[in-house]
Amino acid sequence: MSFSLKSLVRVMALSCVSLAGMAQVHAAELPPVPDEIKAAGQLRAGVRCDQPPYGFQNNNGDFAGVEVEMSRQIALWALGSKDKVTFTCVTAENRVPQLLGRKVDFLIATLGVTPERQRVIDFTTPYRWGASDVVVKKDSPIKSIKDLNGKTLATLKGSVQAKWFEDHMPEVKTLRMNSAADALQT
């Protein structure tokens, strides 16, 4: 019986979720690594580079964060070494196209599950729950989401938040940015 890369990543990501205090995963318990991955000898992970503590590049330009470490653990289980993973920075906007275009083998990139995304992506069980906030200056008159009507809000291109405002509060203008850092500087 052969497993797809999606199945392998699903099982391995689920195993990563249980890393804290749970039994160690044994290679014999995991599905076989797809032949194309074995042949390449390397996993290609798409990770965020602007979402500390999940995925970012440190002061030396090295990839770091929880999702980077999860990718390394998957490489250890799949290929025997945490060093057998290469990283590609992905953004909220380009992460799905990077995966569908086979530029990366899998994403660990703060990607929320939506019905639209489920039509084209095979998700693992989520390993974290995310929430959204609106950041305003301390003395801002904006106290609730309703106060955003008629205002411009910086969001990330390709994010569920941008789509939510478009669908539910069309009177809020969105300025769609490439990165969280860009959005915070506006």
Secondary structure, 3 states (H helix, E strand, C coil): CCCCHHHHHHHHHHHHHCCCCCCCCCHHHCCCCCHHHHHHCCEEEEEECEECCCEEECCCCCEECHHHHHHHHHHHHHHCCCCCEEEEEECCCCHHHHHHCCCCCEEECCCCCCHHHHCCCCCCCCCCCCCCCCCCCCCCCCCCHHHHCCCEEEEECCCHHHHHHHHHCCCCEEEEECCHHHHHHC
